[in-house]
Amino acid sequence: MNIQFQRRLDRILGSFICWLFSIFFRKDAGASIRSKPKNLLVILLSEMGSLVLAYPMFEFIGRKYPGVSIHVLLLNQNKEILELIDVVPSGNILTVRNTSLLRMLLDSLRVLVKMRKSKIDTVIDCELFSRVSAIYSFLSGAKIRAGFHPHTQEGLFRGEFINRPVLYNPYHHISNQFITLAEAIDSETIPKSKRLPVLDKMRVPRLKVSEVEIENASRRFKKDFPDIADKQLILLYAGGGLLPIRAWPLENFCTVAGDLIHHGYAVGVIGLKEDKGLAKEILAKCADNCIDLTGYTKSIRELMIIFHFASLLITNDGGPGHFAAMTPVSTIIFYGPETPLLYGPLSLNSFSFHVPLSCSPCLTAYNHRTSPCDGDNICLKSISPQEVLEKAYEMLEGQEYA
């Protein structure tokens, strides 16, 4: 479905349904329930990167509630990354497709039936930007429902039936806020989970991959691209995904690619098949030693294996930067419409560029990720190719002498 149509549907129909459910069940009605979760559902309908950032929350749940059966509801296209972080059994993964309204409705009926059969007693709704997750939470039949609630703040109306309402905090990293949702299950404070956030110890797991698998992938890669087989590989992701406002100017990527090639590196442009136009423009501005890898890998796992023998990834804010945190590759990420303070990768081997203008970040939980920007994303345009190259060479030299 078109993203704008989804937003309108969520705003109009979603608001009405949440209001309707709120008539029959107020959050105060379940506030006194105190029971240890047995069958817990996590709802994560956001982008793939959010699944990686949710890993510390899954670890926290496992430590606090040993033996709990964890289920996850997510969009079908994000299933692979959940399997890669390996936090729930495959049989406990519930998916819905959002390619059309009819498919989403049919899938919703199917997963709601499975929720009821699984006797879900607790739900953690991790969504910030939509109401459909709150609707799933209510219809799951769970007695305990944790989710973000505006309390006295402005924000999305998501119903008054969330009986573990958590105050969204725009000053805390989202990984900490996910843990706060999990802590809210048995919290008795108002608002829930008055805790001291800790970010520096949070990390994501390394991808489970053998040396043989990496060597085979490297051998295949060198066979497919023999002209760059003896050079260090730098990967660029120039796409903006569903939110083009997050993209660093394409001409800047071209400048960076050209300079890296001039200094003896090879450059590969990664992305989906629909990013081929961007790759074509970058290749047109470069000499040899620049290759188009858009659509080259058939899965996220294949892409992450390439990360194991690449030297550096330079990427817009999005999934690739978070996937890279599960691999050894060094990473440079561009932020502007969103901020690394909230969505930075959980990695010691990355650097985030961010120019905090008066209007940045403009994609927030308060505006349904609808930026007021006219498309002139000065926050990203203010990051010069020269400073990116300086940081890139610093990181590359550090690898050589490590």
Summary of the structure (lengths in Angstrom):
residues: 402
radius of gyration: 21.9
end to end distance: 47.3
largest distance: 67.3
contacts: 1328
relative contact order: 0.11
helix: 44%
strand: 15%
